[in-house]
Amino acid sequence: MVNFFAQVGFGQWLRYFLGVLEVVSAVALFFPRQAFYGAVVLSVSLVGHIVIHSAVLHRPAAFLVILLAVTLLIAYLRRPSANG
């Protein structure tokens, strides 16, 4: 990951920030009331990863697209209901 962030051109601070953000979001998936919010944050993160892989690094991002689809499915299935 150090090489990845060096190639992208962002500082290593972003690696730590995204790592913490992704771990906290993944843990939130285990709790039904927080699963929607964790999935939304992970989805936004995955969109960023897809853009970086495709546009900056010129690498295939098919696996990331699959992960995004699964994460969006989790967000959809765990969305808060209007009735409470």
VEXKOL-91641 format. One record per residue (C-alpha): x, z, y; residue in three letters; residue number from 1. Coordinates in steps of 0.05 Angstrom, whole numbers, m for minus. Layout:
BEGIN
@px:X pz:Z py:Y rovex:ALA voke:NUM
...
***
This chain:
BEGIN
@px:0 pz:0 py:0 rovex:MET voke:1
@px:59 pz:11 py:47 rovex:VAL voke:2
@px:78 pz:m62 py:39 rovex:ASN voke:3
@px:5 pz:m84 py:47 rovex:PHE voke:4
@px:m2 pz:m49 py:114 rovex:PHE voke:5
@px:66 pz:m73 py:136 rovex:ALA voke:6
@px:46 pz:m145 py:122 rovex:GLN voke:7
@px:m19 pz:m137 py:159 rovex:VAL voke:8
@px:17 pz:m109 py:219 rovex:GLY voke:9
@px:m21 pz:m44 py:228 rovex:PHE voke:10
@px:15 pz:22 py:231 rovex:GLY voke:11
@px:19 pz:68 py:171 rovex:GLN voke:12
@px:m29 pz:116 py:206 rovex:TRP voke:13
@px:m85 pz:68 py:188 rovex:LEU voke:14
@px:m66 pz:73 py:114 rovex:ARG voke:15
@px:m76 pz:149 py:117 rovex:TYR voke:16
@px:m140 pz:144 py:157 rovex:PHE voke:17
@px:m172 pz:93 py:111 rovex:LEU voke:18
@px:m148 pz:131 py:49 rovex:GLY voke:19
@px:m182 pz:195 py:72 rovex:VAL voke:20
@px:m244 pz:157 py:95 rovex:LEU voke:21
@px:m251 pz:121 py:28 rovex:GLU voke:22
@px:m240 pz:184 py:m14 rovex:VAL voke:23
@px:m291 pz:223 py:26 rovex:VAL voke:24
@px:m341 pz:165 py:21 rovex:SER voke:25
@px:m329 pz:159 py:m54 rovex:ALA voke:26
@px:m341 pz:234 py:m64 rovex:VAL voke:27
@px:m406 pz:227 py:m24 rovex:ALA voke:28
@px:m431 pz:178 py:m77 rovex:LEU voke:29
@px:m437 pz:237 py:m126 rovex:PHE voke:30
@px:m488 pz:272 py:m82 rovex:PHE voke:31
@px:m556 pz:238 py:m80 rovex:PRO voke:32
@px:m571 pz:257 py:m7 rovex:ARG voke:33
@px:m503 pz:232 py:18 rovex:GLN voke:34
@px:m496 pz:172 py:m29 rovex:ALA voke:35
@px:m528 pz:123 py:19 rovex:PHE voke:36
@px:m481 pz:142 py:76 rovex:TYR voke:37
@px:m420 pz:141 py:31 rovex:GLY voke:38
@px:m439 pz:72 py:6 rovex:ALA voke:39
@px:m449 pz:46 py:77 rovex:VAL voke:40
@px:m381 pz:70 py:99 rovex:VAL voke:41
@px:m348 pz:41 py:37 rovex:LEU voke:42
@px:m385 pz:m25 py:50 rovex:SER voke:43
@px:m358 pz:m30 py:121 rovex:VAL voke:44
@px:m288 pz:m14 py:94 rovex:SER voke:45
@px:m294 pz:m67 py:41 rovex:LEU voke:46
@px:m315 pz:m120 py:92 rovex:VAL voke:47
@px:m252 pz:m103 py:130 rovex:GLY voke:48
@px:m211 pz:m110 py:67 rovex:HIS voke:49
@px:m243 pz:m177 py:51 rovex:ILE voke:50
@px:m228 pz:m204 py:121 rovex:VAL voke:51
@px:m156 pz:m180 py:118 rovex:ILE voke:52
@px:m144 pz:m209 py:49 rovex:HIS voke:53
@px:m176 pz:m276 py:66 rovex:SER voke:54
@px:m156 pz:m288 py:138 rovex:ALA voke:55
@px:m90 pz:m251 py:146 rovex:VAL voke:56
@px:m57 pz:m248 py:77 rovex:LEU voke:57
@px:m89 pz:m312 py:49 rovex:HIS voke:58
@px:m103 pz:m278 py:m17 rovex:ARG voke:59
@px:m165 pz:m284 py:m60 rovex:PRO voke:60
@px:m216 pz:m230 py:m48 rovex:ALA voke:61
@px:m265 pz:m244 py:m105 rovex:ALA voke:62
@px:m257 pz:m174 py:m135 rovex:PHE voke:63
@px:m270 pz:m142 py:m67 rovex:LEU voke:64
@px:m333 pz:m184 py:m60 rovex:VAL voke:65
@px:m357 pz:m157 py:m127 rovex:ILE voke:66
@px:m342 pz:m86 py:m105 rovex:LEU voke:67
@px:m379 pz:m99 py:m40 rovex:LEU voke:68
@px:m440 pz:m124 py:m78 rovex:ALA voke:69
@px:m441 pz:m62 py:m123 rovex:VAL voke:70
@px:m432 pz:m16 py:m62 rovex:THR voke:71
@px:m488 pz:m50 py:m25 rovex:LEU voke:72
@px:m532 pz:m42 py:m87 rovex:LEU voke:73
@px:m517 pz:33 py:m87 rovex:ILE voke:74
@px:m535 pz:36 py:m13 rovex:ALA voke:75
@px:m600 pz:m1 py:m25 rovex:TYR voke:76
@px:m620 pz:43 py:m85 rovex:LEU voke:77
@px:m601 pz:108 py:m49 rovex:ARG voke:78
@px:m630 pz:90 py:20 rovex:ARG voke:79
@px:m668 pz:147 py:53 rovex:PRO voke:80
@px:m743 pz:140 py:47 rovex:SER voke:81
@px:m788 pz:143 py:108 rovex:ALA voke:82
@px:m832 pz:195 py:72 rovex:ASN voke:83
@px:m775 pz:245 py:64 rovex:GLY voke:84
***
